[in-house]
């Protein structure tokens, strides 16, 4: 397994940006996931996220992760929607708290249940604040989130600052899978400014609704450290190399 992934990620994103490709095991077979991961690796993605809000189960999850690792050689980070999203075959897990959920289960309850399992599985936990913005998609619905309105970037930024002050190293602003538009650049920019002003080290991840290189570039200029794309690699994979390049270019 890859160890020290968080340390490597923090170091990489001090001077540059990173891209993650999200693969949902409910939407792809293990064989398809392997092919997508190999293509994503060739496109310049830095890691593969594996997970989904519904339909994730064993042994498909483990088989999917194995296929991805064998095909791509990239680190695999679990993106769990619940306890069923864990497998020892991965390298790490986004150990997330959905900060703007109305249900304590998704803020700290499931994390309490998952912690001993993550330890026993030998997964590296990546402390992550998960913040639902705007559309929210299935993640927002299942997680009973109170999505932050697109036109209220200051709320997203305040959550981001709170996350950094609580010691979370990754702050994931999520518009949701298939979102009609991404997280507003204003929210990304203000979130980064507040976190940096605090003097705390945390990285801003943005996901959902990014389908074009121009959008990826806008998110990069706004200050995102990491971009996640999921639906894109399933629906229009040929655009992925352009999106990755646009986001990671200086």
SERO-4910 file (N, C-alpha, C, O; in steps of 0.05 Angstrom, whole numbers):
BEGIN
 pado doro    nc1    nc2    nc3   cac1   cac2   cac3    cc1    cc2    cc3    oc1    oc2    oc3
  Unk    A     17    -24      0      0      0      0     17     25      0     40     25     11
  Unk    A      7     46    -12     20     72    -11     16     84     17     -7     87     26
  Unk    A     37     91     30     36    104     56     45    133     54     60    140     36
  Unk    A     36    149     73     43    177     72     31    192     49     42    212     39
  Unk    A      8    183     40     -5    195     17    -13    224     23    -10    241      6
  Unk    A    -23    229     47    -31    256     54     -7    275     53     -9    297     42
  Unk    A     15    266     64     39    283     64     48    289     36     55    312     30
  Unk    A     48    269     19     56    273     -9     37    292    -23     46    309    -39
  Unk    A     11    289    -18     -9    306    -31     -5    335    -22     -7    354    -38
  Unk    A     -1    339      4      3    366     14     28    379      2     28    403     -6
  Unk    A     49    363     -1     74    374    -13     70    380    -42     79    401    -52
  Unk    A     57    363    -57     52    367    -85     37    393    -90     43    408   -109
  Unk    A     16    398    -74     -2    420    -79      7    446    -66     -7    466    -67
  Unk    A     31    446    -55     42    472    -46     50    490    -69     47    514    -68
  Unk    A     60    477    -90     70    492   -113     54    487   -139     58    501   -159
  Unk    A     38    466   -139     23    459   -163     -4    449   -156    -13    451   -133
  Unk    A    -19    438   -175    -46    428   -171    -48    398   -178    -31    388   -192
  Unk    A    -68    385   -168    -72    356   -172   -100    351   -183   -118    367   -179
  Unk    A   -103    328   -196   -129    320   -207   -135    292   -198   -118    274   -200
  Unk    A   -160    287   -190   -169    261   -183   -192    253   -202   -208    270   -209
  Unk    A   -192    228   -210   -214    217   -226   -231    200   -207   -221    182   -194
  Unk    A   -257    205   -207   -276    189   -191   -289    168   -208   -300    173   -229
  Unk    A   -288    143   -197   -301    120   -210   -321    108   -191   -314    102   -168
  Unk    A   -346    105   -200   -367     95   -184   -371     65   -190   -378     58   -212
  Unk    A   -366     47   -171   -369     19   -176   -397     10   -182   -402    -13   -191
  Unk    A   -417     27   -176   -444     20   -183   -450     25   -212   -470     16   -223
  Unk    A   -433     41   -226   -438     48   -253   -419     35   -273   -424     36   -297
  Unk    A   -399     22   -263   -379      9   -280   -372    -19   -270   -373    -23   -246
  Unk    A   -366    -38   -287   -356    -64   -279   -327    -60   -271   -314    -41   -279
  Unk    A   -316    -79   -256   -287    -78   -250   -270    -75   -275   -250    -61   -275
  Unk    A   -277    -90   -296   -261    -89   -320   -263    -61   -333   -242    -50   -342
  Unk    A   -287    -50   -334   -290    -23   -345   -275     -2   -328   -263     17   -339
  Unk    A   -276     -6   -302   -263     13   -283   -233     13   -288   -220     34   -288
  Unk    A   -222    -11   -293   -193    -13   -299   -186      2   -324   -165     15   -325
  Unk    A   -202     -1   -345   -197     13   -370   -199     43   -367   -182     58   -377
  Unk    A   -219     52   -352   -222     81   -347   -199     92   -331   -189    114   -337
  Unk    A   -190     77   -311   -167     86   -295   -142     87   -311   -126    106   -307
  Unk    A   -137     68   -328   -113     69   -345   -114     94   -363    -94    107   -367
  Unk    A   -137     99   -375   -140    123   -392   -136    148   -376   -123    167   -385
  Unk    A   -147    149   -351   -143    172   -334   -114    177   -327   -104    199   -326
  Unk    A   -100    155   -321    -71    157   -315    -56    169   -339    -38    186   -335
  Unk    A    -62    160   -362    -49    170   -387    -56    200   -391    -41    215   -403
  Unk    A    -80    208   -381    -89    236   -384    -76    254   -364    -77    279   -367
  Unk    A    -62    243   -344    -48    259   -324    -61    261   -297    -52    277   -281
  Unk    A    -82    245   -292    -94    246   -265    -74    235   -245    -57    218   -251
  Unk    A    -77    243   -220    -57    236   -199    -66    214   -180    -50    201   -168
  Unk    A    -92    209   -179   -103    188   -161   -131    182   -171   -144    197   -184
  Unk    A   -140    158   -163   -168    150   -169   -184    149   -144   -177    135   -124
  Unk    A   -206    163   -144   -226    160   -122   -246    138   -130   -254    137   -153
  Unk    A   -253    122   -110   -273    100   -116   -295    102    -95   -290    101    -71
  Unk    A   -319    105   -105   -342    106    -86   -367    117   -100   -367    125   -123
  Unk    A   -389    116    -85   -414    126    -94   -434    127    -72   -429    116    -50
  Unk    A   -456    142    -76   -475    146    -55   -493    122    -50   -503    117    -28
  Unk    A   -499    106    -72   -516     83    -69   -504     60    -86   -488     64   -104
  Unk    A   -513     35    -80   -506     13    -97   -478      1    -94   -470    -15   -111
  Unk    A   -463      9    -74   -436     -1    -70   -437    -25    -52   -448    -24    -30
  Unk    A   -425    -47    -60   -426    -71    -44   -402    -89    -51   -389    -86    -72
  Unk    A   -396   -108    -33   -375   -128    -38   -387   -152    -51   -410   -158    -48
  Unk    A   -370   -167    -67   -342   -163    -71   -335   -145    -94   -312   -142   -102
  Unk    A   -356   -132   -106   -352   -114   -129   -332    -91   -122   -315    -84   -138
  Unk    A   -335    -80    -98   -318    -57    -91   -289    -65    -91   -272    -52   -103
  Unk    A   -282    -88    -78   -255    -97    -77   -244   -104   -105   -222    -98   -112
  Unk    A   -261   -117   -120   -253   -125   -148   -248   -100   -165   -229   -100   -181
  Unk    A   -264    -79   -161   -260    -54   -175   -234    -41   -168   -219    -32   -186
  Unk    A   -228    -40   -142   -203    -27   -134   -179    -43   -144   -159    -31   -153
  Unk    A   -180    -70   -143   -158    -86   -153   -153    -81   -182   -130    -78   -191
  Unk    A   -174    -80   -198   -172    -75   -226   -160    -48   -232   -143    -45   -250
  Unk    A   -168    -28   -217   -158     -1   -221   -128      0   -215   -112     12   -231
  Unk    A   -119    -12   -193    -91    -12   -186    -74    -27   -206    -52    -18   -213
  Unk    A    -84    -50   -215    -68    -66   -234    -66    -51   -261    -46    -53   -275
  Unk    A    -87    -37   -269    -88    -25   -295    -74      2   -296    -62      9   -317
  Unk    A    -75     17   -274    -65     45   -275    -39     49   -260    -23     67   -267
  Unk    A    -35     34   -239    -12     39   -222    -15     64   -204      4     72   -190
  Unk    A    -38     76   -204    -43    100   -188    -53     92   -160    -65     71   -156
  Unk    A    -49    110   -140    -60    106   -114    -91    107   -116   -102    123   -131
  Unk    A   -104     90   -100   -133     90    -99   -142    100    -72   -134     90    -51
  Unk    A   -160    120    -72   -171    132    -48   -201    126    -47   -215    133    -66
  Unk    A   -210    115    -26   -239    109    -23   -254    135    -18   -245    152     -2
  Unk    A   -277    137    -30   -295    160    -27   -322    149    -18   -341    148    -33
  Unk    A   -323    140      8   -346    124     17   -371    141     22   -370    163     33
  Unk    A   -394    129     14   -419    141     21   -430    131     48   -447    143     60
  Unk    A   -418    108     57   -426     97     83   -405     75     89   -384     73     77
  Unk    A   -412     59    109   -393     38    118   -388     17     97   -367      4     97
  Unk    A   -407     14     78   -403     -6     57   -383      2     36   -377    -13     17
  Unk    A   -372     26     39   -353     36     19   -324     32     27   -306     46     16
  Unk    A   -318     13     44   -291      8     54   -280    -19     45   -295    -39     44
  Unk    A   -255    -20     37   -242    -45     29   -212    -42     35   -201    -21     31
  Unk    A   -199    -64     43   -170    -63     48   -153    -62     23   -129    -58     25
  Unk    A   -166    -65      0   -151    -64    -25   -142    -36    -33   -123    -33    -49
  Unk    A   -154    -16    -21   -147     12    -28   -123     21    -12   -113      7      6
  Unk    A   -113     45    -18    -90     56     -4    -98     75     18    -85     76     39
  Unk    A   -120     90     14   -128    110     34   -158    114     31   -171    103     13
  Unk    A   -169    130     50   -197    136     50   -201    165     57   -189    176     76
  Unk    A   -218    179     42   -227    205     51   -244    202     76   -267    193     74
  Unk    A   -232    208     99   -247    204    124   -262    230    128   -252    250    140
  Unk    A   -287    230    119   -303    254    115   -323    259    137   -335    241    148
  Unk    A   -327    285    142   -350    294    157   -365    314    140   -354    334    131
  Unk    A   -391    308    135   -408    326    119   -417    348    138   -437    346    152
  Unk    A   -402    370    137   -407    391    157   -434    404    155   -445    413    176
  Unk    A   -445    407    132   -471    420    130   -495    400    126   -515    407    114
  Unk    A   -491    377    138   -514    358    140   -531    365    164   -521    375    184
  Unk    A   -557    360    161   -575    364    184   -577    339    201   -591    338    222
  Unk    A   -563    318    193   -564    292    207   -537    287    221   -517    284    207
  Unk    A   -536    285    247   -511    281    262   -497    255    253   -473    253    256
  Unk    A   -512    236    241   -499    211    232   -477    217    212   -456    204    212
  Unk    A   -482    236    194   -463    242    172   -442    262    181   -422    267    166
  Unk    A   -445    274    205   -425    292    215   -405    278    232   -381    282    229
  Unk    A   -414    260    250   -396    246    267   -404    217    274   -387    202    284
  Unk    A   -429    210    269   -439    184    277   -426    161    262   -415    142    274
  Unk    A   -428    162    235   -416    140    219   -386    140    221   -373    119    218
  Unk    A   -374    163    226   -345    165    229   -336    149    254   -315    136    254
  Unk    A   -352    151    276   -346    135    300   -346    106    294   -329     90    303
  Unk    A   -366     97    278   -368     69    271   -346     60    252   -336     37    254
  Unk    A   -338     78    234   -319     71    214   -290     71    224   -273     56    214
  Unk    A   -284     87    244   -256     90    253   -242     64    260   -220     59    250
  Unk    A   -254     47    276   -241     21    283   -237      3    258   -218    -12    256
  Unk    A   -256      5    239   -254    -11    215   -231     -1    197   -216    -17    187
  Unk    A   -229     25    194   -207     37    178   -181     29    190   -162     23    175
  Unk    A   -179     30    216   -154     22    230   -147     -7    224   -124    -14    218
  Unk    A   -166    -25    227   -162    -53    223   -155    -60    193   -140    -78    188
  Unk    A   -167    -45    175   -162    -50    147   -135    -39    138   -125    -45    116
  Unk    A   -123    -22    154    -97    -11    147    -98     11    127    -78     17    113
  Unk    A   -121     25    125   -124     47    106   -113     73    119   -115     77    143
  Unk    A   -101     89    102    -92    115    112   -116    135    111   -127    140     90
  Unk    A   -123    145    135   -146    164    135   -137    192    127   -117    203    137
  Unk    A   -152    204    109   -146    232    100   -168    249    111   -190    250    101
  Unk    A   -162    265    133   -183    281    146   -195    301    127   -182    319    118
  Unk    A   -221    298    122   -234    314    101   -261    326    110   -278    312    121
  Unk    A   -264    352    105   -290    364    109   -304    363     82   -293    370     61
  Unk    A   -329    354     83   -345    351     59   -368    371     60   -385    370     78
  Unk    A   -369    390     41   -387    412     42   -403    412     16   -392    416     -5
  Unk    A   -429    409     19   -447    408     -5   -456    436    -13   -466    451      3
  Unk    A   -452    442    -38   -458    469    -49   -478    466    -72   -475    450    -90
  Unk    A   -499    483    -71   -519    484    -93   -535    459    -98   -550    450    -81
  Unk    A   -531    447   -121   -546    424   -130   -544    401   -111   -564    390   -102
  Unk    A   -520    392   -105   -515    371    -85   -517    343    -95   -503    326    -85
  Unk    A   -535    338   -114   -538    311   -125   -545    290   -105   -557    296    -84
  Unk    A   -539    265   -111   -546    243    -94   -532    245    -67   -544    238    -46
  Unk    A   -507    255    -67   -492    257    -42   -507    276    -22   -510    270      2
  Unk    A   -516    298    -33   -531    317    -16   -557    306     -6   -565    310     17
  Unk    A   -571    291    -23   -597    280    -16   -594    258      5   -607    258     26
  Unk    A   -576    239      0   -572    217     18   -561    227     45   -568    217     66
  Unk    A   -543    247     44   -530    257     68   -547    278     82   -538    289    102
  Unk    A   -571    283     73   -589    302     86   -576    329     90   -578    341    111
  Unk    A   -562    338     69   -548    364     71   -567    387     68   -589    385     57
  Unk    A   -559    409     79   -572    435     74   -553    450     55   -536    464     64
  Unk    A   -556    446     29   -537    456      9   -533    486     11   -553    501     16
  Unk    A   -509    495      8   -503    524      9   -511    536    -18   -503    526    -39
  Unk    A   -528    557    -18   -536    569    -43   -513    579    -60   -493    589    -49
  Unk    A   -515    576    -86   -493    585   -104   -486    614    -99   -463    622   -101
  Unk    A   -506    630    -92   -502    659    -90   -492    667    -62   -492    691    -56
  Unk    A   -485    648    -45   -476    654    -18   -448    642    -13   -444    625      4
  Unk    A   -428    651    -28   -401    640    -25   -389    644      2   -372    628     11
  Unk    A   -398    664     16   -386    669     43   -393    647     62   -378    642     82
  Unk    A   -415    633     58   -423    610     75   -404    587     70   -395    574     89
  Unk    A   -398    581     45   -380    559     39   -352    565     50   -339    547     61
  Unk    A   -344    590     48   -318    598     58   -316    596     89   -296    588    100
  Unk    A   -338    603    102   -339    601    132   -337    572    140   -323    565    160
  Unk    A   -351    554    126   -349    525    132   -320    516    128   -310    500    143
  Unk    A   -308    525    106   -280    517    100   -261    526    122   -244    510    131
  Unk    A   -264    550    131   -248    560    153   -252    544    179   -233    537    193
  Unk    A   -277    538    185   -284    522    208   -270    495    206   -260    485    226
  Unk    A   -271    483    182   -259    457    178   -229    458    184   -218    440    197
  Unk    A   -216    478    173   -187    481    178   -181    485    208   -162    474    218
  Unk    A   -198    500    221   -194    505    250   -199    480    266   -188    477    288
  Unk    A   -214    461    256   -219    435    269   -198    415    262   -198    392    272
  Unk    A   -178    423    245   -156    405    240   -159    389    215   -142    372    210
  Unk    A   -179    393    199   -182    378    174   -163    388    153   -160    412    149
  Unk    A   -150    370    139   -129    377    120   -139    380     92   -126    393     75
  Unk    A   -162    368     86   -174    370     59   -202    381     63   -217    373     80
  Unk    A   -209    400     45   -236    413     46   -249    410     19   -240    423      0
  Unk    A   -269    393     18   -281    385     -7   -307    400    -12   -327    395      2
  Unk    A   -307    419    -31   -331    433    -39   -344    418    -61   -333    416    -83
  Unk    A   -368    408    -56   -381    389    -74   -407    400    -86   -425    406    -71
  Unk    A   -407    402   -112   -432    411   -126   -450    387   -131   -474    390   -136
  Unk    A   -439    363   -131   -455    338   -136   -450    327   -163   -446    341   -182
  Unk    A   -452    300   -164   -449    286   -190   -470    295   -209   -494    295   -203
  Unk    A   -462    303   -233   -481    311   -253   -493    339   -249   -513    346   -260
  Unk    A   -480    355   -232   -490    382   -226   -492    399   -251   -474    397   -268
  Unk    A   -513    415   -254   -516    432   -277   -494    453   -279   -488    463   -301
  Unk    A   -482    461   -257   -460    480   -257   -443    474   -232   -452    463   -213
  Unk    A   -417    481   -234   -398    474   -212   -400    493   -188   -417    512   -188
  Unk    A   -384    488   -169   -381    506   -146   -373    533   -156   -354    535   -173
  Unk    A   -385    555   -148   -378    582   -158   -349    589   -152   -339    583   -130
  Unk    A   -335    600   -171   -307    608   -167   -304    627   -143   -284    626   -129
  Unk    A   -324    643   -138   -323    661   -115   -321    646    -88   -307    655    -70
  Unk    A   -335    624    -87   -334    608    -62   -307    595    -59   -296    594    -37
  Unk    A   -296    586    -81   -269    573    -80   -248    594    -71   -232    589    -54
  Unk    A   -249    617    -84   -229    638    -79   -231    648    -50   -210    650    -36
  Unk    A   -255    653    -40   -258    663    -13   -250    642      8   -239    648     28
  Unk    A   -257    617      2   -250    595     20   -220    593     23   -209    591     45
  Unk    A   -206    594      1   -176    592      2   -165    616     17   -147    613     33
  Unk    A   -175    640     11   -164    664     24   -167    662     55   -149    669     69
  Unk    A   -191    653     64   -195    652     92   -178    631    106   -167    636    127
  Unk    A   -175    608     93   -158    587    104   -129    596    105   -115    592    126
  Unk    A   -119    608     84    -91    618     84    -87    640    104    -66    642    117
  Unk    A   -107    657    108   -106    679    128   -103    668    156    -91    680    173
  Unk    A   -115    645    160   -114    632    187    -87    621    193    -80    616    217
  Unk    A    -70    617    173    -44    606    177    -44    575    179    -23    563    185
  Unk    A    -67    563    174    -70    534    176    -65    521    149    -71    534    128
  Unk    A    -55    497    148    -50    484    123    -72    464    116    -76    444    129
  Unk    A    -88    471     96   -109    454     86   -112    459     56   -105    480     46
  Unk    A   -121    439     42   -124    441     13   -153    441      5   -170    427     16
  Unk    A   -159    457    -16   -186    459    -26   -190    440    -49   -176    442    -69
  Unk    A   -209    422    -46   -217    404    -68   -244    414    -79   -262    422    -64
  Unk    A   -247    413   -105   -272    421   -118   -282    398   -136   -266    387   -152
  Unk    A   -307    391   -134   -318    370   -151   -347    376   -159   -361    391   -146
  Unk    A   -355    364   -182   -382    367   -191   -386    388   -212   -379    412   -208
  Unk    A   -398    381   -235   -406    401   -255   -384    411   -273   -389    430   -289
  Unk    A   -360    400   -272   -338    409   -289   -337    391   -313   -330    367   -311
  Unk    A   -343    401   -337   -345    385   -361   -327    396   -384   -322    383   -404
  Unk    A   -317    420   -380   -301    433   -402   -275    443   -391   -273    451   -368
  Unk    A   -254    444   -408   -228    455   -400   -230    483   -389   -216    491   -370
  Unk    A   -247    500   -402   -250    528   -394   -259    530   -365   -250    547   -349
  Unk    A   -278    512   -357   -288    512   -330   -266    503   -311   -263    514   -289
  Unk    A   -251    483   -318   -229    473   -301   -209    495   -297   -199    498   -274
  Unk    A   -203    510   -318   -184    532   -315   -194    554   -296   -179    565   -280
  Unk    A   -220    560   -298   -232    580   -280   -230    571   -251   -224    587   -234
  Unk    A   -235    545   -246   -234    535   -219   -205    536   -209   -200    542   -185
  Unk    A   -186    530   -227   -157    532   -219   -150    560   -212   -137    565   -191
  Unk    A   -157    580   -228   -151    608   -223   -164    618   -197   -153    635   -184
  Unk    A   -187    606   -190   -200    614   -166   -185    604   -141   -190    615   -119
  Unk    A   -168    584   -144   -152    576   -121   -155    547   -112   -143    540    -92
  Unk    A   -169    531   -127   -172    503   -120   -145    489   -122   -130    493   -141
  Unk    A   -139    472   -103   -114    456   -103   -118    430   -118   -100    419   -131
  Unk    A   -142    419   -116   -148    392   -128   -176    394   -142   -195    405   -131
  Unk    A   -177    382   -166   -203    380   -180   -210    351   -183   -194    334   -189
  Unk    A   -236    345   -178   -246    318   -181   -266    318   -204   -285    335   -205
  Unk    A   -263    300   -223   -283    296   -244   -291    267   -244   -274    249   -242
  Unk    A   -317    262   -247   -328    235   -246   -344    228   -271   -336    211   -287
  Unk    A   -367    242   -274   -384    236   -297   -370    240   -323   -376    226   -343
  Unk    A   -351    258   -324   -337    265   -349   -323    240   -360   -325    235   -384
  Unk    A   -310    225   -343   -295    202   -353   -313    180   -363   -305    162   -378
  Unk    A   -338    180   -354   -358    160   -362   -372    169   -388   -377    152   -406
  Unk    A   -378    194   -390   -395    205   -411   -379    215   -435   -387    211   -458
  Unk    A   -356    228   -430   -341    240   -451   -311    239   -445   -298    260   -441
  Unk    A   -300    215   -443   -272    212   -434   -251    226   -451   -230    232   -441
  Unk    A   -257    230   -476   -237    242   -494   -231    271   -486   -210    282   -494
  Unk    A   -248    283   -470   -244    311   -461   -226    311   -436   -215    332   -429
  Unk    A   -224    289   -423   -209    288   -397   -181    299   -399   -173    315   -382
  Unk    A   -164    291   -419   -137    301   -420   -136    332   -422   -119    345   -410
  Unk    A   -155    344   -436   -156    373   -438   -164    386   -412   -153    407   -405
  Unk    A   -183    373   -398   -191    384   -372   -168    383   -352   -163    402   -338
  Unk    A   -155    360   -351   -132    357   -333   -110    377   -339   -100    391   -321
  Unk    A   -104    380   -364    -83    399   -372    -91    428   -365    -74    443   -355
  Unk    A   -116    435   -370   -125    462   -365   -124    468   -335   -117    490   -327
  Unk    A   -130    448   -318   -130    453   -289   -102    454   -278    -96    470   -261
  Unk    A    -84    437   -288    -58    434   -276    -37    454   -288    -15    456   -277
  Unk    A    -44    467   -310    -24    485   -323    -19    509   -304    -36    518   -290
  Unk    A      7    518   -304     14    541   -287     -2    566   -293      2    587   -281
***
